[in-house]
Amino acid sequence: MERNALLAVVISLLILVLWNEFVIKQYSPRVEPGHEIAAGPGAAAPPGATASGTDSRAVGGADATSDVAAPPQPPAAPEAPSVAKSESEPVVDRPVGSEVVVQTDLFRAVFTTAGARLQSLQLNKYRERVGVDSPLQELVHPAPGAPLPLAVHLRGKTETSDDSGVLYEVDRRSLNLVGGESGSISFTGRLDGARITKRFALVGNSYLWSMDVELDGAPDYVSEVAVPWDGLLGKAGGRRSGVIPTANPFNDIAVLEADELIHESRDKLATGVSFDDATTWIGFSGQYFFAGLITENEEVAETTHAWASAVGDSGEAMLRIGGQPAHTSVVLYTGPKDIDELDAAGHSLRRALDLGWFTIVALPMLQALRYMHVVSGNYGIDIIVLTIFIKLLFYPLTKKSFQSMKGMQKLQPRMERLKENYKDKPDELNKAMMELYRSEGVNPLGGCLPMFLQMPVFIGLYNALLSAVELRHAPFAFWIQDLAAPDRLGSVQLPFVHGAGFPVLTIIMGVSMLVQQRMTPSTSADPMQQRMMMLMPVVFTFMFINFPAGLTLYWLANNLLTIGQQYMINRQED
């Protein structure tokens, strides 16, 4: 009975981990053959512009602009014709544009005058791989033949048009913003008989910026203006692995519709999905980064709807804003899923960091890791310290559970005799066993109930470690130089191991789990159940081989502490 309950707990944890591994999240979408992603334009650390000025219409902070010519840049590649798909641009011949560079403290954005699109956006504080020689993390990855982000679609009941063929004029070629300085760049062109102006306003120390669209002489058919973000989406169910780097940071489209968070993978978007309730934001979402289109305010949200679609590797997230086609505004967030940054950005962007059902537990633990890091400077140490704290917090429950299992173990011979005596009388057997439990003061559920009470904490910490951008490329010690990637030592290619190297930390974790299992009192005489329980360390070891080292470190620390607690309780009981 007791053994069955314990087995159910272990299997539940196994299902949870496998569900997270293969269904809910992807550690890093794998680049499939034929779809390798090249580094974006200007992959090296971007040079800053040399001057800044002012502009009173920016999104906040002190005003600043710049008319100084940007340093020489690689020539802009012309956009390939668009993939023909619902809600997307038709196939057209596009003009070849020139580059416009915006440099802030946090990112480097490159626009092209061909369609006034975003051609590249590199995050200054994040790199694609571990190492100073790695390119900066690029958030713009259009699929071959697909449009670049931030087009403008004029939409009516029967007619639509877009600015894919517009060669815009721009008021400046570069903009450099530092600290709280703000500034803007305006692109002007002609679209379907109307004079169109696309104005991008940015702040030097914020991942939040804006795009204003003004139409002078808008066609009569226009009832709404749509703004899409286009790019590559990783395949759902891809392997979490930091060993084989991938440039593309996104694996699904996230929408906040009527205060409900929705995730859609590219496999579900082949026919397109319309979100017809009020939309706060929609965007490309990954494990660590988010590129989102946000409605300007709550009033506009009532007339704003979203659309998402995917063709092959190419996905599209679109905001459709109705009511005022002459002047449309979209707010953008292009940055990490960092708690502080998301909270500062507002617009309910904190919801983009999805920590699962037990967010109420996961968020405080993630914050605790961040606070401890101020002192330790090492997230590996922080994980160990947090694990120690959790084990101390639950020590009374652990002790009670262990004592209950020891009591059940001592009753095994008497229970077997009762089963033999009442083998054909199940009702009398249950009565006799309950009387035995009562006379000996043993609770048959005492061993598994504390485990169930600890499961929300385990799940919360699991999701916190899996989603923390702070652990990305964070070193611990020795060969573990990235807590968000699987631990690998050496360059030997092993079976079942994704990437080269030996999973030393994972093997140690498996051994510790085996030792812990042997120290756990057996509450069943069934040899089959005992063999299944002893098989669990092997299953978990293979499962953790491709897990982030931060999760493996937590599990190892938890096992070692549990072994120590079991040893102490054993001595007290003996």
Buried (B, 14 or more C-beta within 10 A) or exposed (E): BBBEBBBEBBEEBBEBBEEBBBEBBBBBBBBEEEBEBEBBBBBEEBBBBEEBBEBEEBBBBBBBBBEBEBEEBEEBEEBBBBBEBEBBBEEEEBBEBBBBBBBBBBBBBBBBBBBBBBBBBBBBEBBBBBEEEBBBBBBBBBBEBBBBBBBBBBBBEEEBBBBBBBBBEBBBBBBBBBEBBBBBBBBBBBBBEBEBBBBBBBBBBBBBBBBBBBBEEBBEBBBBBBBBBBBBBBBBBBBBBBBBBBBBBBBBBBBBBEEEBBBBBBEBBEEBBEBEBBBBBBBBBBBBBBBBBBBBEEEBBBBBBBBBBBBBBBBBBBBBBBEEBEEBBBBBBBBBBBBEBBEBBEBBBBBBBBBBEBBEBBBEBBEBBBEBBEEEEBBBBBBBBBBEEBBEEBBEBBBBBBBBBBBBBEBBEEBEEBEEEBEEEEEEBEEBBEEBBEEEEBBBEBBBBBBEEBBBBBBBBBBBBBBBBBBBBBBBEEBBBBBBBBBBEEEEEBEEBBBEBBBBBBBBBBBBBBBBBEBBBBBBBEEEBBEBBEEBBEBBBBBBBBBBBBBBBBBBBBBBBBBEBBEEBEEEEE
